Amino acid sequence: MSVDGADVELTLEISINVPGGIPSNLVRTVSENCQTLKIQNFGFEDN
């Protein structure tokens, strides 16, 4: 089924706490996968 003129937005937020930090090779892999999947807003934060 389709609806003419409909706009769809999907939002997913994932929060992970890693006490020792995330290894740089994993950050690189996740970032590359996000770019490949055309995910517009992604990132990592230091707390």
Phi, psi and omega per residue, in radians:
M1 nan 2.528 3.074
S2 -2.361 2.738 3.091
V3 -2.191 2.038 -3.121
D4 -1.016 2.343 3.067
G5 1.398 0.082 -3.116
A6 -1.327 2.458 3.000
D7 -1.960 2.403 -3.139
V8 -2.106 2.346 3.061
E9 -2.253 2.229 3.116
L10 -1.991 2.221 -3.138
T11 -2.127 2.294 3.105
L12 -2.366 2.228 3.110
E13 -2.128 2.260 3.115
I14 -2.128 2.254 3.131
S15 -2.123 2.191 -3.122
I16 -2.282 2.314 3.066
N17 -1.874 2.054 3.137
V18 -2.053 1.826 -3.040
P19 -0.914 -0.694 -3.109
G20 -1.564 0.006 -3.089
G21 1.543 2.792 -3.138
I22 -1.614 2.276 3.139
P23 -1.055 2.506 -3.064
S24 -1.036 -0.582 3.131
N25 -1.184 -0.554 3.096
L26 -1.284 -0.692 3.065
V27 -1.029 -0.777 3.141
R28 -1.095 -0.791 -3.127
T29 -1.082 -0.819 -3.140
V30 -1.112 -0.754 3.139
S31 -1.080 -0.763 3.119
E32 -1.114 -0.704 3.116
N33 -1.142 -0.698 3.103
C34 -1.082 -0.748 3.118
Q35 -1.116 -0.742 3.126
T36 -1.080 -0.682 -3.136
L37 -1.437 0.031 3.123
K38 1.058 0.628 3.026
I39 -1.347 2.176 -2.985
Q40 -1.422 -0.681 -3.063
N41 -2.125 1.865 3.075
F42 -2.575 2.778 3.111
G43 3.058 3.082 3.135
F44 -2.194 2.485 3.123
E45 -2.120 2.482 2.994
D46 -1.604 2.276 3.114
N47 -1.985 nan nan
